[in-house]
């Protein structure tokens, strides 16, 4: 029998097959005045009650949408608006950009209630084959999986609110993300780069990147109050974000492990001392026109460096040095590979880089130090030739 509930809370009852069902009024037909009711199903009474409660909350706040009439594009807008205060600004803009660029043009007009797993699978396959905006091939497996994550999260919220009976994204097979091949500079190439860049204004920034493994945002968001030149250490606690509204200095890094203390090399300390003196001269020359944001690496007037321009400048220096064109991020990989090649424990490398786990560090970099595996084997050389001690008799310890 149905359990009596409060006025407007709907009805829940147990079905003959042992499952539970419920109905709730979500509005009224404007033409007939009849109530529009929505049904919910679940394995337990609580599951149905939770779904109904979620929808009733959205009805009361005026945010309820009818899945039969609502398109995927409309739901994505509604879902993303609710995520604005929960996501980092850079992540929110990334979601927004990918939804507008890839998901809406392909699936946006599809009614939410009519979206099927095979439609999503075809979308993933299409993006893998020819998903790039310039038409020159497909998106990476990592990017397609990112699109899948966005769609799945949005649909999961629709299920939670009772708008959909199940998440069709769970029935798809998104591609397994394949890491992009890493191309760090060798030690010899790094020294060649340093020689070609030694007279460049931003030379200290590239030295710090290669000797600490900081991410680009962490490097450009570094402030003088985070540097202790006396003890040779920096605290990584901010990052510079490039948002639609402009450049933004964020006080939190990528993750809890991202906030860390990194010991500086003697080269980095020397270059930072020289750089600080030069920056003081630039501040004096500009006087009141200098915008002091406390940044270590900035423009001559103290304003933040644009991250994309910083990368392009780095790559122009690579060309000048006659080196392969690699990403700025590859200086981070260079730092890790040089440490591992010198026998530094992977746990130390993980902590310097701010990785969330040592597994990530090993997966990314262990193959970059070919001598490690060979050295590991040589540690066991002569094992069988070692003299064995006298056999112990029973009772001896």
C-alpha positions in Angstrom: 0.0 0.0 0.0 1.1 3.5 -0.6 2.5 5.3 2.4 0.8 8.7 3.0 3.0 11.7 2.5 2.6 15.4 3.0 0.7 17.6 0.6 2.6 18.1 -2.6 5.2 15.5 -1.7 3.9 12.9 -4.1 3.1 9.2 -3.7 5.4 6.2 -3.3 4.3 2.6 -3.6 5.8 -0.9 -3.9 5.2 -2.7 -7.2 4.4 -6.3 -7.6 7.9 -7.2 -8.7 9.4 -5.9 -5.5 10.7 -2.6 -6.9 9.4 0.8 -5.8 7.7 3.6 -7.8 6.5 7.1 -7.1 4.8 10.1 -8.7 5.0 13.8 -8.0 3.4 16.8 -9.5 5.9 19.0 -11.3 3.5 21.6 -12.7 0.2 22.2 -14.5 -0.7 22.2 -18.2 -1.4 25.8 -19.1 -4.2 24.9 -21.5 -6.1 22.3 -19.6 -5.1 23.2 -16.0 -4.4 19.5 -15.3 -1.5 18.6 -13.2 1.6 17.2 -14.9 3.1 14.3 -12.9 6.4 12.6 -13.2 7.1 9.0 -12.3 10.2 7.6 -10.6 11.4 4.0 -10.2 14.0 2.3 -8.0 15.0 -0.8 -6.1 14.3 0.7 -2.7 11.8 3.2 -1.3 14.6 5.5 -0.2 16.0 5.6 -3.8 12.7 6.7 -5.2 12.1 9.2 -2.3 15.5 10.8 -2.9 14.8 11.3 -6.6 11.4 12.8 -5.9 12.9 15.1 -3.3 15.5 16.4 -5.7 13.0 17.2 -8.3 10.6 18.9 -5.8 13.5 21.1 -4.7 14.1 22.2 -8.3 10.4 22.8 -8.8 10.2 25.0 -5.7 13.3 27.0 -6.8 12.1 27.4 -10.4 15.0 25.4 -11.9 13.1 22.3 -12.9 13.3 21.5 -16.6 11.2 18.9 -18.4 13.5 16.3 -20.1 11.0 15.6 -22.9 11.2 19.1 -24.1 14.7 20.1 -22.9 17.5 19.6 -25.3 21.0 18.4 -24.3 22.3 21.9 -25.1 19.8 23.5 -22.7 20.5 21.0 -20.0 24.3 21.5 -20.3 23.8 25.3 -19.9 21.7 24.7 -16.8 24.1 22.1 -15.4 27.2 24.3 -16.1 25.6 27.3 -14.4 25.2 25.3 -11.2 28.9 24.3 -11.4 30.3 27.8 -11.6 31.0 28.2 -7.9 32.3 24.6 -7.6 34.9 24.5 -10.3 38.2 26.4 -10.6 37.7 29.3 -13.0 40.1 27.7 -15.5 38.3 24.4 -15.4 34.9 26.1 -15.8 36.1 27.9 -18.9 37.6 24.7 -20.2 34.2 22.9 -19.8 32.3 25.9 -21.4 34.7 26.0 -24.4 34.5 22.3 -25.1 30.7 22.2 -24.7 30.3 25.1 -27.2 33.0 23.9 -29.6 32.3 20.2 -29.8 29.3 18.9 -27.9 26.6 21.4 -28.8 27.2 21.5 -32.6 27.0 17.7 -32.7 24.4 16.7 -30.1 22.9 20.0 -28.7 19.6 19.8 -30.5 18.9 16.2 -29.3 16.1 16.1 -26.6 17.6 15.0 -23.3 15.1 12.2 -22.9 15.9 10.8 -26.4 19.7 10.7 -26.1 20.9 7.2 -26.6 24.3 5.5 -25.9 24.8 4.8 -29.6 24.6 8.5 -30.4 27.3 9.3 -27.8 29.5 6.4 -29.1 29.2 7.7 -32.7 30.1 11.2 -31.4 33.2 9.9 -29.7 34.3 7.9 -32.8 33.7 11.0 -35.0 35.8 13.2 -32.8 38.6 10.6 -32.8 38.7 10.5 -36.6 38.1 14.2 -37.6 37.3 16.3 -34.5 39.8 19.0 -34.8 38.5 22.5 -35.5 40.9 23.0 -38.4 39.8 19.8 -40.0 43.3 18.3 -39.9 42.5 15.0 -38.2 41.0 13.8 -35.0 41.2 14.8 -31.4 43.5 13.0 -29.0 42.1 10.1 -27.0 42.7 12.2 -23.9 40.5 15.0 -25.2 37.7 12.7 -26.3 37.7 11.1 -22.9 37.5 14.6 -21.4 34.4 15.2 -23.5 33.0 12.0 -22.2 33.7 13.0 -18.6 31.8 16.3 -19.2 28.8 14.6 -20.8 28.7 11.8 -18.1 28.8 14.3 -15.2 26.0 16.4 -16.7 23.8 13.3 -17.4 24.5 12.0 -13.9 23.1 15.1 -12.4 20.0 14.7 -14.6 19.6 11.2 -13.2 20.1 12.5 -9.7 17.3 15.1 -10.2 15.0 12.5 -11.6 15.0 13.9 -15.2 16.4 10.7 -16.6 16.0 7.1 -15.5 19.6 6.2 -16.2 22.9 7.6 -17.5 23.3 6.4 -21.1 27.0 7.6 -21.0 27.7 4.6 -18.8 26.8 2.3 -21.7 29.4 3.7 -24.0 33.1 2.8 -24.5 35.1 6.0 -24.5 38.7 5.6 -25.8 41.4 4.8 -23.3 43.5 7.9 -22.8 47.0 7.6 -24.3 49.7 9.9 -22.9 51.4 12.1 -25.4 55.0 11.0 -26.1 57.3 12.9 -23.8 60.3 14.7 -25.5 62.5 16.2 -22.8 65.7 17.9 -23.6 68.9 15.9 -23.0 71.4 17.3 -20.6 73.6 18.3 -23.6 70.6 20.0 -25.3 69.7 21.9 -22.1 73.2 23.3 -21.8 73.1 24.4 -25.5 69.8 26.1 -24.8 71.2 27.9 -21.8 74.1 29.1 -23.8 71.8 30.5 -26.5 69.5 32.1 -24.0 72.0 33.5 -21.4 71.6 37.1 -22.5 67.8 36.9 -22.7 65.8 39.0 -20.2 63.8 35.9 -19.1 66.8 33.6 -18.9 66.3 33.2 -15.1 62.8 32.0 -15.6 63.9 29.2 -17.9 66.7 28.2 -15.5 64.2 28.0 -12.7 61.8 25.9 -14.8 64.5 23.4 -15.7 65.9 23.1 -12.2 62.7 23.0 -10.2 60.2 21.4 -12.6 57.5 24.1 -11.9 54.5 24.1 -14.2 54.1 27.2 -16.4 51.2 28.6 -14.3 53.2 28.0 -11.1 56.3 29.7 -12.5 54.5 32.8 -13.8 52.4 33.0 -10.6 55.5 32.9 -8.3 55.8 35.9 -6.0 58.8 37.1 -4.1 57.1 36.4 -0.7 57.3 32.7 -1.6 61.1 32.7 -2.1 63.7 32.4 0.6 67.0 33.0 -1.1 68.9 32.8 2.2 67.8 29.2 2.7 67.5 28.4 -1.0 63.8 27.3 -1.2 60.5 28.4 -2.7 57.0 27.6 -1.6 54.7 26.8 -4.6 51.3 28.2 -3.6 49.9 30.3 -6.5 49.4 30.0 -10.2 48.7 32.4 -13.0 45.6 31.6 -15.0 44.7 32.9 -18.4 40.9 33.4 -18.4 38.5 35.1 -20.8 38.5 38.2 -18.5 42.2 38.3 -18.6 45.1 37.0 -16.4 44.3 36.0 -12.9 46.6 35.1 -10.0 45.0 32.3 -8.0 46.1 31.5 -4.5 45.6 27.8 -4.7 47.6 25.4 -6.9 46.4 22.4 -8.9 46.0 20.1 -6.0 46.9 19.6 -2.3 50.2 18.0 -3.4 50.7 20.9 -5.7 51.3 23.2 -2.7 54.9 22.3 -1.8 58.3 23.5 -0.9 61.1 23.1 -3.5 64.8 23.4 -2.7 66.7 25.6 -5.2 70.0 24.7 -6.9 72.9 27.0 -6.5 72.5 28.1 -10.2 68.9 29.0 -9.5 69.8 31.0 -6.4 72.5 32.9 -8.3 70.2 33.8 -11.2 67.4 34.8 -8.9 69.6 37.2 -7.0 70.7 38.8 -10.3 67.2 38.9 -11.5 65.9 40.6 -8.4 68.5 43.3 -8.8 67.5 43.8 -12.4 63.9 44.0 -11.5 64.6 46.7 -8.9 66.3 48.7 -11.6 63.3 48.4 -13.9 61.0 49.5 -11.0 63.2 52.6 -10.3 63.3 53.5 -14.0 59.5 53.4 -14.4 58.7 55.0 -11.1 55.0 55.5 -10.5 54.2 53.7 -13.8 55.5 50.5 -12.4 52.7 48.1 -11.3 54.1 46.1 -8.4 52.2 42.9 -8.2 54.9 41.1 -6.2 55.5 38.8 -9.2 59.0 37.3 -9.7 58.7 37.0 -13.5 56.7 39.8 -15.2 56.9 42.4 -17.9 59.2 45.5 -17.5 56.2 47.4 -16.0 55.4 44.7 -13.4 52.3 43.4 -15.2 51.9 39.6 -15.6 53.5 37.7 -18.5 51.0 36.2 -20.9 51.5 32.4 -20.7 51.1 31.7 -24.4 53.6 34.5 -25.3 56.0 33.1 -22.7 55.9 29.7 -24.4 56.3 31.2 -27.9 59.3 33.2 -26.6 60.8 29.9 -25.3 60.3 28.2 -28.6 62.0 31.1 -30.5 65.0 30.6 -28.3 65.0 26.9 -29.1 65.1 27.8 -32.8 68.0 30.2 -32.1 69.9 27.4 -30.4 69.2 25.0 -33.2 67.3 22.6 -31.0 64.1 20.6 -31.7 60.8 22.5 -31.1 59.5 21.1 -27.8 56.8 22.4 -25.4 57.7 24.6 -22.5 56.2 21.8 -20.3 59.0 19.6 -21.6 61.4 21.5 -19.3 59.4 20.0 -16.5 60.0 16.6 -18.0 63.6 17.4 -18.5 64.0 18.2 -14.8 62.4 14.8 -13.9 64.5 12.8 -16.3 67.7 14.4 -15.2 67.0 13.6 -11.5 66.1 10.0 -12.2 69.2 9.5 -14.3 71.3 10.7 -11.4 69.7 8.1 -9.1 67.4 10.4 -7.2 64.6 8.4 -5.6 61.2 8.7 -7.5 59.5 9.7 -4.3 61.7 12.8 -4.1 61.0 13.5 -7.8 57.2 13.2 -7.1 57.4 15.7 -4.3 59.4 18.2 -6.2 56.9 18.0 -9.2 53.8 18.1 -7.0 52.4 14.9 -8.4 49.4 13.4 -6.6 51.0 9.9 -6.4 54.3 8.2 -7.1 52.6 6.0 -9.5 52.0 8.9 -11.9 55.7 9.9 -11.6 56.9 6.4 -12.4 54.4 5.9 -15.3 55.5 9.2 -16.9 59.3 9.1 -16.4 60.7 5.7 -15.6 61.3 5.0 -19.3 63.3 8.2 -19.8 66.2 6.9 -17.8 67.3 3.8 -19.7 70.4 3.4 -17.5 68.2 2.7 -14.4 67.0 -0.7 -15.6 70.4 -1.7 -16.7 71.9 -0.5 -13.4 69.2 -2.5 -11.5 70.3 -5.7 -13.2 74.0 -5.1 -12.5 73.3 -4.8 -8.8 72.6 -8.6 -8.8 75.7 -9.5 -10.8 77.7 -12.4 -9.2 74.8 -13.3 -7.0 75.3 -17.1 -7.6 79.1 -16.8 -7.2 79.0 -15.5 -3.7 80.2 -18.0 -1.1 77.4 -19.4 1.0 77.9 -19.5 4.8 78.0 -22.7 6.7 74.6 -24.6 6.8 72.7 -24.1 9.9 71.7 -27.1 11.9 68.3 -27.6 13.2 67.8 -25.6 16.4 70.3 -22.9 15.5 69.0 -19.4 15.1 
